[in-house]
């Protein structure tokens, strides 16, 4: 038997995933040591970290607006 998921429950699950995923990815990327990498790889990792932080900010802003609007 297939369980029906209502829209509010689905939104809550997706919101939690979207909020936690950037933090999880930042934690994984932080384990990469930038000391022994080439200049190009270091720049790519720094840009990736910045994009993840921006993504996290946008997701957090959207989450807060969806709760209080």
C-alpha positions as CSV (number, residue, x, y, z in Angstrom):
1,X,0.0,0.0,0.0
2,X,1.4,3.4,-1.0
3,X,1.4,6.1,1.7
4,X,0.2,9.5,0.5
5,X,2.5,12.5,1.5
6,X,0.7,15.8,1.9
7,X,2.3,19.0,0.5
8,X,3.2,20.5,3.9
9,X,5.1,17.3,4.9
10,X,6.9,17.2,1.6
11,X,7.9,20.9,1.9
12,X,9.3,20.4,5.4
13,X,11.4,17.4,4.2
14,X,12.7,19.3,1.2
15,X,13.4,22.4,3.3
16,X,15.4,20.5,5.8
17,X,17.4,18.8,3.0
18,X,18.1,22.1,1.2
19,X,19.1,23.7,4.5
20,X,21.5,21.0,5.5
21,X,23.1,20.0,2.2
22,X,25.3,23.1,1.8
23,X,26.6,22.7,5.4
24,X,27.3,19.0,4.7
25,X,29.2,19.9,1.5
26,X,31.2,22.6,3.2
27,X,32.2,20.2,5.9
28,X,33.4,17.7,3.2
29,X,35.3,20.3,1.3
30,X,37.0,21.6,4.4
31,X,38.8,18.3,4.8
32,X,40.6,18.9,1.5
33,X,44.0,20.4,2.3
34,X,44.8,23.4,0.2
35,X,48.5,23.5,1.2
36,X,49.7,20.8,-1.2
37,X,47.5,21.5,-4.2
38,X,48.4,23.4,-7.3
39,X,47.3,27.0,-7.7
40,X,44.4,26.2,-10.0
41,X,43.0,23.5,-7.8
42,X,43.2,25.9,-4.8
43,X,41.3,28.6,-6.7
44,X,38.6,26.0,-7.7
45,X,38.2,24.9,-4.1
46,X,37.9,28.5,-2.8
47,X,35.3,29.4,-5.5
48,X,33.4,26.2,-4.7
49,X,33.3,27.2,-1.0
50,X,32.1,30.7,-1.8
51,X,29.4,29.3,-4.0
52,X,28.3,26.9,-1.3
53,X,28.1,29.8,1.2
54,X,26.0,31.9,-1.2
55,X,23.8,28.9,-1.8
56,X,23.3,28.4,1.9
57,X,22.4,32.1,2.3
58,X,19.8,32.0,-0.4
59,X,18.3,28.8,0.9
60,X,18.1,30.2,4.4
61,X,16.6,33.5,3.2
62,X,13.9,31.6,1.2
63,X,13.2,29.3,4.1
64,X,12.7,32.2,6.5
65,X,10.5,34.0,4.0
66,X,8.4,30.9,3.5
67,X,7.8,30.5,7.2
68,X,7.0,34.2,8.0
69,X,5.0,35.0,4.9
